[in-house]
Amino acid sequence: MKKYLISIIIIMFCLANNSLRSQEVTPRGWLLKYDVISLLGDQVSSSMGVRLGVEFMTGRDQSLSADIMYIFPCTSCGEAYTRIETEKTVGFLISADYSFYLITGKQAFSGFHLGPRLAYQFTQADMYETYQNGIPNTYQVYRNMIAAHAMAGYQIRIAGPLYFDPALGFGFRFISSRNENKMGDDPGQHEFIYNKDYESGAQFFPSFDISIKIGLKL
């Protein structure tokens, strides 16, 4: 799955490079972006994240974006009913967007945009169980997710080089997970909202994606 997604992202970069060469008027500069939603981590377990990315114009009204997020444990997040209880969750996410600015603003990198977003996420979680006769055991859950969404958003320049870019999308995701070193056979926790066993199995789901990005033009 990793090789498949990386190949798609490479193809998108190649297409963007050809588009860049073919456009006579291309706005210059880059946007360095931070996604506020990354504070929710993998959005499944008690984790947090830091998601940074860049956006550059490939033509007068098109752009390519690439993000990477580091996911790390959050001991102070509390136990919400929508979250899987883990001892520790670490991982990463990579994504790529290609945006078409259908309604452009007065400044470059601004206006209403539509386009696809591809993402791959991997996490490793440590889980705790009490086996026969009260023997404690820690085991691991490895979770992979591939997602594709059609995104719509509106990016505006707030002031100077500062930009604001909220976006919402609908599509699907494929989630696959497995566990290692588990000694018991108790049923695992189920993910909200998909009701999938967090520790095992693989399945496609319809889904939505949301991002709230703050950009700085370089």
C-alpha positions in Angstrom: 0.0 0.0 0.0 2.9 2.4 0.8 4.5 1.9 -2.6 1.1 2.4 -4.4 0.4 5.7 -2.7 4.0 7.0 -3.1 3.7 6.1 -6.9 0.5 8.2 -7.2 2.1 11.1 -5.4 5.1 11.0 -7.7 2.8 10.9 -10.8 1.0 14.0 -9.4 4.3 15.8 -9.0 5.3 14.9 -12.6 2.0 16.2 -13.9 2.4 19.4 -12.0 5.9 19.8 -13.4 4.6 19.5 -16.9 1.8 21.9 -16.2 4.3 24.4 -14.7 6.4 24.3 -17.9 3.4 24.8 -20.1 1.9 27.8 -18.3 3.0 31.3 -19.5 1.8 33.1 -16.3 2.4 31.3 -13.0 2.3 33.1 -9.7 5.5 32.8 -7.8 6.2 31.8 -4.2 5.2 29.1 -1.8 2.8 28.7 1.0 4.1 27.0 4.2 1.0 25.5 5.9 0.0 24.2 9.3 -3.2 22.2 9.8 -5.0 22.9 13.1 -7.0 19.6 12.8 -3.7 17.7 13.3 -4.1 18.5 17.0 -6.5 15.5 17.0 -3.7 13.2 16.0 -4.9 10.1 14.1 -8.5 10.9 15.1 -8.9 7.4 16.4 -6.7 7.0 19.6 -5.6 9.4 22.3 -2.9 11.0 20.3 -1.9 14.4 18.9 0.0 15.4 15.7 1.8 18.2 13.9 1.0 18.5 10.2 3.0 20.7 8.0 2.9 21.2 4.3 3.6 23.4 1.3 1.6 24.6 -1.6 2.9 26.0 -4.9 1.1 27.2 -8.0 1.5 25.0 -11.1 -0.4 27.5 -13.3 -2.5 30.7 -13.1 -5.3 28.8 -11.4 -3.9 25.4 -10.3 -1.8 24.3 -7.4 -0.1 21.3 -5.9 0.2 20.7 -2.1 2.0 18.1 -0.1 1.7 17.5 3.7 3.4 15.3 6.3 2.2 14.7 9.8 4.0 13.2 12.8 1.6 11.4 15.3 2.6 11.1 18.9 1.1 10.1 22.3 -1.1 12.5 24.3 -1.3 11.6 27.9 -3.4 14.6 28.8 -6.1 14.1 26.1 -8.4 12.2 28.5 -10.7 9.3 27.6 -13.4 10.3 25.2 -16.0 7.8 24.1 -15.0 8.3 20.5 -11.4 7.3 21.1 -9.6 4.0 21.3 -7.8 3.6 24.6 -4.1 2.9 23.9 -0.9 3.0 26.0 1.0 4.8 23.3 0.3 5.7 19.7 3.0 6.8 17.2 2.9 7.1 13.4 2.8 9.4 10.4 0.6 10.6 7.6 1.5 11.8 4.1 -0.9 13.5 1.7 -1.1 15.3 -1.6 -3.7 17.7 -3.1 -4.2 19.0 -6.6 -6.4 22.1 -6.5 -8.3 23.9 -9.3 -9.1 27.5 -8.4 -12.5 27.9 -10.0 -13.1 31.4 -8.5 -9.8 33.3 -8.0 -9.3 36.1 -5.6 -7.3 39.3 -6.1 -4.1 37.8 -4.7 -2.4 34.6 -5.8 -3.2 31.5 -3.7 -6.7 32.8 -3.0 -10.3 31.8 -4.0 -12.6 28.9 -4.2 -10.9 25.6 -5.1 -11.8 22.0 -5.9 -9.6 19.0 -6.3 -8.6 15.5 -5.2 -6.7 14.6 -2.0 -4.8 11.3 -1.5 -3.5 10.3 1.9 -1.7 7.4 3.6 -1.5 7.0 7.4 0.4 4.4 9.5 0.2 4.1 13.3 1.7 1.7 15.8 -0.2 1.4 19.1 0.8 -0.3 22.4 -2.2 -2.0 24.0 -2.5 -3.4 27.5 -4.2 -6.6 28.5 -4.5 -8.8 31.6 -4.1 -12.5 30.7 -4.8 -15.6 32.6 -4.2 -15.4 36.4 -3.8 -11.7 36.2 -0.6 -11.7 34.1 -0.1 -8.3 32.5 0.9 -8.1 28.8 1.6 -5.3 26.3 0.9 -6.0 22.6 1.0 -4.0 19.5 -1.6 -2.9 16.9 -0.4 -1.9 13.4 -3.0 0.2 11.5 -2.8 1.3 7.8 -5.2 3.7 6.1 -5.4 4.9 2.5 -7.9 7.6 1.7 -9.1 9.5 -1.3 -11.4 12.5 -1.1 -12.8 15.2 -3.4 -12.1 18.4 -1.5 -13.7 21.9 -1.7 -12.4 24.9 0.1 -11.9 28.7 0.0 -8.5 30.2 0.7 -8.2 33.8 1.7 -5.4 36.1 2.5 -5.9 37.5 6.1 -3.1 40.1 6.1 0.3 40.4 4.5 1.7 36.9 3.9 -0.8 35.2 6.2 -3.5 32.9 4.6 -6.5 30.9 5.9 -7.7 27.8 4.1 -10.6 25.7 5.4 -11.7 22.7 3.3 -14.1 19.8 3.4 -14.2 16.7 1.3 -16.1 13.4 0.7 -14.7 10.1 -0.5 -13.7 6.8 0.9 -11.0 5.2 3.0 -9.5 1.7 3.3 -8.5 0.7 6.8 -6.4 -2.4 7.6 -5.1 -3.4 11.0 -3.5 -6.3 12.7 -2.1 -7.1 16.2 1.1 -8.9 17.4 2.0 -10.5 20.7 -1.6 -10.5 22.0 -2.1 -13.4 24.4 -5.9 -13.2 25.1 -8.8 -13.6 22.7 -11.0 -10.8 24.1 -12.8 -8.7 21.4 -11.0 -5.5 20.6 -12.3 -2.0 20.8 -14.3 -0.6 17.8 -13.5 2.6 15.9 -16.0 5.4 15.9 -17.8 6.0 13.6 -17.0 2.9 11.4 -17.6 0.3 14.1 -14.6 -1.6 12.9 -12.4 -3.7 15.2 -9.4 -1.5 15.9 -7.1 -4.5 16.3 -7.8 -6.6 13.2 -9.5 -6.8 9.8 -9.6 -4.7 6.7 -12.5 -2.8 5.0 -13.5 0.1 2.8 -15.7 2.9 4.2 -17.3 6.0 2.9 -15.8 9.0 4.7 -15.3 12.7 4.9 -12.2 14.8 5.5 -11.7 18.2 6.9 -8.8 20.6 7.2 -8.3 24.0 8.6 -4.9 25.3 7.4 -3.0 28.5 8.2 -0.5 29.5 5.5 2.5 31.7 5.4 3.6 32.9 1.9 7.4 32.6 1.4 
